[in-house]
Amino acid sequence: MSESELREEVVKAIKTVYDPEIPVDVYELGLIYDLKIFPVNNVFVSMTLTSPSCPSAGTLPGEVEQKIREVEGVNDVSLELTFDPPYTTEMMSEEAKLELGFM
């Protein structure tokens, strides 16, 4: 599997994770800041939460990491949780904005 194909599969896996309070997946919400594939199929993800006091702070990052680990071909996953820059609704995709009535 090529790097671009693996990236596509990782994004598909991330899109199966939803913020329990919002009916939109974390990718479309804009919670994934960075996604890199390194040699030997090691995946790095930088993500945030809608708020530092988000009730799902203890589970959402772990769920994203687990979904990525389940992708065939992924060797290892490193996930970094950050709040810099702070999350805003401007980070949402157009699809998410439409779903939530922001457009």
N, C-alpha and C positions, 0 to 999 in steps of 0.2 A: 504494500500500500504506500502511495506517495505521501509526502508531507501535507500537500493540499487536501488529499482525500482523508487523511487522518484528522486534519483540522476540521473538515466538514462533519465527520462523524462525532468529534468531540462537541462541536456546536449543537448538533442534534441531541446529544445526551444532555447537555446543559439545558436545552429548551424543554426538557421533561421535568425540570425543577421549578416549582411555583412558590412564590411568597404566599404563605397561608392566608394572609389578610387581603391579597390583591389577586384577581383572577387572570393574571398575566405572568408568563414565565420570566425567570430572572434575567435571561439574555435580552429579551425585548424590553424589559424594564430599564435596562442600561446598567445593571448592577455588575456586569463583567467589564472591568476597565482594560484588561490586557489578557491576551491569550497567545502563548508562544509554544512552538514545538521545537525541541532541541534534539540533537543527534541521539540515536537509539530510542526515539519515540518517547522522550521524557517531556511531560507537559507542565508548563508553568501558567498559573492563572492568578491574576490580581483582581479582587472583587471588593465590593462594598455592600452595605445594607442601606435600606431607606433611611435608617436612623441608628445612631449608636445604641439607643435604648430599645431597638427592635426586639419584640418578644421571641422571635425565631433566631436571634443571634447565636444561640448555642447549637442550633441544629442545621440551619441553612448552609453554611460553608461546608460542613461535613457531608451533607447530602450532595452538594455539587461535586465535591472531591470523589465521593463514592461512585456517582454516575459516570464520571470520567474514567475511573479505574476499571469500570465494567466494559469500556469500549475495547473491542478486540484490537490488539496491536499496541496498546498503550503500555509502556514499560513502568513508568513511575509518574507520580503527580505531586507537584508542589503548589500549594494554595496559600496566597497571602491575602489577609483581610486588611483593608485600609479605609480610612475615612478622609483621605486627602487626595483629590479634592472632595469636599462634602457633596453628597448626592442631591441632585435637584431633578425635578420632573422634565427638565430640558434634555436629560440624558436618555429618555425613553425613545424607542423607535416610533415612527408614525403609526405603525400597527397598534402599539400599546396605547398611544395617545387616543386613537380612534376608539379602541375597546373601552377605555376609561372615561371617554367623553371630554377629553381635553382639546379636541378639534371639532 
